[in-house]
Amino acid sequence: MRATLRALLRLLLRIFFRRIEVTGIDRVPAQGPVIFVLNHPNGLIDPAFMLCLAPRRVSFLAKAPLFRMPVIGSVCRAFQAIPVYRRQDPGTEMARNEETFDAARRVLLSGGAIALFPEGTSHSDPKLRPLKTGAARIALGAAAALPPPPPHSPHSPHSPQPQQAPLSVVPAGLYYRAKQTFRTAALLHFGEPFAVERLPLPPGAEPPVEAVLALTSRLERALHQLTLQAEQETALALVARAQRIFTAADEVPERPLTLEEEFEMRRRFLEGYRTLLQRWPARVAAVGRRMERYETALTAAGLDAKHLAPRSLTVRRIITYALESLLVIGVLLPAALVGLVVHYPAYRAVGLVATGIAKGEMDSLATIKLLAAMLLFPLTWGVAAALLAFVWAPPAAAVALLLPATGYAALVFAERLDRMRGATRALALFLLRRWAFLRLLAERHAIREEILRLSREVAAG
């Protein structure tokens, strides 16, 4: 059951996100007890990433109300999740968290891995919330219960016995380009692991408060390095615009930025932004307004920043791209038309249902979209199969099995068509209104130079 659900979740994630990257897997210890700690910006999507993409079999600590939900509760039990009892949940028995800590420690003492979100809840704040101390308490308690390494004499003629691996904490960061939006990008990156100090504790005793607070502070510092931290959402929007301007090439790049490189660039921009805001707040505000006007002009022209690449608008590149696009569109067209007719009503319904249920809570919107899609699309396939069986009985079952493939064909077709439309608009602007094209290009260069000028002034002191 776990393997089947994991494969299904992985497929759903690959469909929902156009691009998924995982980095730092080589840092995760292959053996021994491990605690993964993560930020929590995107509801049930976050644990799905870890369960599907982590290099270790993971048991999650999940809030107790999830276990009472009809479908989600079964999934939690199938993945051997451990319930956590939170004070903010109605009817919570906080005393039962002793069972939670005991279950987590048993997994760790057997050499397994657990994962948890030390912020305690999913949210859309622009920075981490203060961490709860549960992760540190579990880690210190499990480390104290591990058997000590056997003594080894350097004069012993026998080879040393294999030692129990220490308990490691692996911080991990989840970065979403637009977490609530269908077909965007997501990054799961694992940070540097560190061993948990083994304190001498009597059986069943709680670790000292000072050690708990120190480890919690260390976890917070580690997660700060793996997440974007800003005081306001406007700062994140500003650095996102700056990153897009800097990575838009004047010619076709050899390769696009990886998500890890994109994240690191935004993190450095945030560090510079904080310094600049203290020294020259008026200049920072002026650059921010200029970037906003530039992106507004791009949107009004129906363009993306990557379209402003004059060297990509050569006759050879245009012909090659047009032929490739027409070939893909021509091959996919029959299946895409069927997929569009069959799936569009469910696609629209998913968006309306999710928006209505989420009620503006961005951290739960993607989760609700995914759950609604898991219900509405199979229902669509069932209804379509029944209609096929009624109208065209003999081959109906075989044709019905192809319906999900037509939906994916429609998705790929729509994305390719959208890219082709954007490239066509850029070419039309370049040929028919070159002054407007060049003005946008010059504005991008000017904004980039202004940002570089500010950074040089900061570096000069």
N, C-alpha and C positions, 0 to 999 in steps of 0.2 A: 504493500500500500504506500509506504513512504517513497519508494523508488518511482512509482507511477505518478504520485502527486508532485514529486520533484520535477519529473520530466514535463508534466503539464504546466506547472508554474514557470519553468524555464521558457517554454514555448510562448506562454502568455506575455512574459516580460519582453521577449524578443520581438513580439508583434507590437506591444504598446510603445516600446522605445525603439526608435530607428537605429540608435547607436548605443551600445553598452561596452564599457571597457572596465577591466579589472587589473589593477597593478599592485605590486608588492607581495604577490603570492609567495615568492621565494623567501620572504621574511617570516612566514608562519611556521612555527615548529611542526615538523612532521609527526612527532610523537610526544607523549607526555601531556599532563593537564594544561589546558589553555582556557583563559577567559577573554572573549572578544568584547570590547566596549565600543559602542557606536553612538553617533549623533542620531537624532530622530525627527527628521523634517517631513516625512511623507507617509504617515499611517502604516497600514499593513504592507505597503510596498517595500518598506525598509527591511523587515525580517525576511520577506520573500527573496530579496537579493542575497542575503547571507545564506539562507537555506539552500539556494540553488547554485551559488557561485563560490562559496567558501571552499577551500581545499580540504577542510576537515568536516566530519559529521558533527553537526551542532545541535544542541538542545537549547531552546530559547526560554528565557524568562518572560512570560506574557501576563498581562493583567487578567485577573480572575474572571471578569465579566465576559471575556471572549469565549471561555469554555462553556458558557451557557447559551451561546448562539447556535442555531441549528446546523449550519454548514461549517462555519468557522471553527466551532468547538471541535467538530470531528477532525478537521485539518490539524488543529493544535495537538490533539491527542495522537494523531498519526505521526506527527513529527516529534513526539515525546517532549512537548513543551512543559514547562514548570510554572504553575500559577503563582502570581504575585498578588497579594492583598493590599490594596492601596486605601488610604484614609478617605480620599475623595470619591470613591466608588460607593454607592448606596448599599447598605446591608453588609458591609465588609467586616470580617472578623480578623482584626489585625494580629491577634495572637497566633493565627494559623501561618504567619510568615516564618515561624520557627520550622514548620514543615517544609517551607520553601527553601530555607537555608540548608536544612539537612539534605533535601533532595539534590540541590546544586552541589553540595560538598561530596555526596556519594558519586555523582558523575565525575567530578574532578579527581577523586581518590582512585577511581578506576582507570585513570589516564585519559578520560574523555574531554570534550570541549563544551562550554556553554557560551551563550552570547546574551548580552543585555544592553539596555539603553539607560545609562545612569541619570539622564535628565528626568526620567520617570514618566514622561508623556510626550506624545507627538505634538509639534507646534510649528508655526510659521514665523517665529521671531527671527530677526536678522542676525542673532548670535545665540550661542549656547545658553540654556538656562542653568542655574546653579545645580550642580550634581548632587544627587542623593548619596547617602553613605552606604547603601546596601551592597554595591559592587565591592567596595573596600572591605566590608565586614565579611563577605563571602570569601574573598581572596585570602585575607589574613587567617580566617578560620580554617580554610582548606589547607593552606600552606603549613600551618602548625600541626595539622593532623597527618601530614605526609610522613612516612617513615624516614628517619634520619639516614644519611648516606653511611654505608658500612665502613668501619675503620679499615684502613689499608696500610700495612707496614711496607716500607720500601725494601726491607730485607726478606720479604716473603718469597719463597721460590714459586709459589702458585701465581697464575695470572689473576689480575684483579677482577672481582665480580662486577657485572653491570650494575650501575647505580640508578636509583629512581630519579627520573628527570624532575627538575624543579618546576614549580607552578609559574607559568608565564602569562603575562597580560599582553594582549595584542590590541592596540587602539586601531580603529578603522573609521574612515570618513566616507560619508555618502554625499556626493555632489550631483545635483540635478540642474541642468540648464534652464528648464522650465517644468517644474515637477508635476504640475497639474495638466500639462498639455500632451495630447496624443502625438506620438511619433517625434519626440525630441531625443535628448541624450542624457545618459546617466553614467556616473563613475563610482566604482567602489575601490577605494585604495587603502591598503593595509600599511600601517606605520611600523616603526621599530618596536619589537617586543622587549619587555624587560621582566626580569625575575622578581617574584614577590619575596620579601624577607620572611624567613621562617622564625617566628617568635615562639618562645616556650610558653605554651598555654596549657592549663589543666583541661582534661576532657570536658567538653560542654561549656567552657568559659568563653565569654565574649572578649575579643581583642581590645586592648586599651584605646581610649578615645583619641589620644594623641597620635597613635599609629594609624587609626582609621582616617583622621582628618588629613594627615600627611599623605597617605596613599590617595585619598580622594583629590587632593590638590595636584598630585602628580598626574592622575588620570585627566584632570581638567586641562593641564598644560599640554599633555599629549594630544588631546582632541582639538585644542586650539590650533595646533599645527596642521591639522587635517581638515579644517573647516574654515569657511569664510566668516569673519567676525566683524560686525559693524553695529554702530549704535542705532542707525536708522535704515529703513528699507531703501530710502533715496540714495544712500551711499552705495549700496549694492547695485542699484540701477545705473549709477554714474560710472562705476568701474566696469560694468558690463559693456556700456557704450564705448568706453575708452579701449577696452580689449578688442572689441569688434573693429574699431578704427585702426588699431595698430596691426591687426592680423589680416586686414584686407589688402591684398597685394595689388600692385599696379600691373602685374603680369601674372600668368597662370603659375601658381606655386608648384614646386616639385611634389609636395605632399601637404595635406591639411594638418593643422595642429592636432596632436592627440588631446584627449580630454584632460589628461594629467598636466600637459603643458598649458592648456587653457586655464585650468584651476590655479596653477602656480602663478601665471601672469596676473590673474585677478587678485590673488592674495598679495602680491607685491604692490599692485596698484592701491589696494586698501591701506597698506602700510604707509605708502607715500601720501595718500589722501589725508590720513590723520595728521601727518606732519605739516602738509600744506595748509590744512584748514586752520591750524593754530597760528601760522605765520601770515598768510594772505587769504583770509576768508572771502574777500570781495573778488579777487582774481579767480579763485576756485569756482565761485558761483557763476562768474561770467563765462568761464570755459564750459561749465555744466550746461548753461543755457544755450551756448553755441552748439554743443554736441546734440542737444535735444532738437534744435531747429534743423540741424543737418539730417538727422534721422527722420524727422517729420517730412522733409523735402524728398528724401529717398522713398518713403512710404507713399507719398502723393504721386510720385512717378511710377509706382509699382515695381520698384527695384530693391535689390539687396546690395549691401556694400561690396560683395564679391563681384557684382556685375560691372563695377567701375574699374575694369582692367583693359585698357586700350589694346595691349598686345595680344589679348585673347580674341580680339575681333578681327583677326586676319581672315582672308578668304579661305585658306586651307583649314583653319580651325573651325570656322563656321560650317563649311561643307561637311567636314568629318562629324561634327556634333549633330548636325541636322540628319545625316544619313543614319547614325547610330540611334537617334531618338525615333526617327520614322520606322526603323526596323523593329525596335522594341514595341512601339505603339501598334504597329501593324500586326505583330505576332500576338500581342496580348488583347487586341481589340475585341474579338468575339467573346472570350472568357470574361473580359472586364465588363462588357455590357451586361452579360447575364449576372455577374457578381454585383454590379451596381443596382440593378432592378431588384434583386433578391435581398440585398443587405442594407440598402440605404435607409429604409424605414427603421430598422433596428438600430442603425448607427445614430440617427437623429434622436431616437427614443432614449438611447444610453446617455447622450449629452443632456437632454431635458431632465431625465430622472436624477442623474448625478447632481446637476446644478440645484434642483429642488431639494434634494435630501441634504446636501452639504451646507446649504444656506450660508455661503460665503466662507466656510472653513476650508482654506486652501490645502491644509495638511491632510484632509480626508477626501478631497475631491477625486484624486487619482484612484484611491482604493475603491470608492463607490463606483467609479466608471468601470473598473476591472470586474467588480462583482456583478454589476448590471450586465456587462457584456457576456459574462459566463452564464447568465440566465437567459438573456434575450436572443443571443445568436443561436444557441442550440434549439431554442423554441422556434426560431425562424426556419432553421433547417428541417425541423420536424413538420412544420406546417407545409413547407415547400415540397417535402417528400410525399406527404399525404396527398397534395394536389396532383403531383406527378403520377402517383399510383392510381388516382381516380381517372386522370385523363389518358395516361399512357402506361398501362399496367405492366407489361412484361419487363421493359428495361428500367423501370422507375427506380428500383433499389440501387442499381449500378450508377445511374445518373445522380441520384441523391448524395452518394458518397463523394462526388466531385464538387458539391456546393461550397464547402470551406475553401477549396482551392480557387474557385472563381472569386470568392471574397478577397483572397490575398492578391489575385491577379488584378482586381479592381483597385486595390490599394497601391500596388506598384505602378499601375497605369496612371492613376491620378497624380502620384508624386512626380513621375517622369514628365507628364503633361504640364504640371505646374512649373517645373524647372525650365522646360522648353519655352513656356510663355514668358518667364522672367528674362531668359536670354534673348528672346525676340524683342521684348520691350527695350532692353538695353541696346540692341543693335539698331532699332528704329530711332532711339534717342541719339545715338552716335552718328547716324547717317543724316537724319532730318533736322535735328536740333542740336548740332554739335556744341554750340555755345553753352547750352544747358548742361550737357554731359561734362564738358570741361570745367564749368563752374563748380559742379558738385565735386569733381576730382580735385580741383584746387582748394576747395574748402576743407576736404579731408586732409590734404597735405598741411594746410595752415593750422588745423586743430592739432595734428600730430606734432608739428614743430612747437606750438605753444606749450604742450604738455612736456616735451623734451626740454624746453627752455626753463620751465618751472623746476624740473627735476635737477637740472644743472645748477640752478641757483641754490637749491636746497643742499646739494653736495658741496658747493663752494662755501657754505656756512653763512 
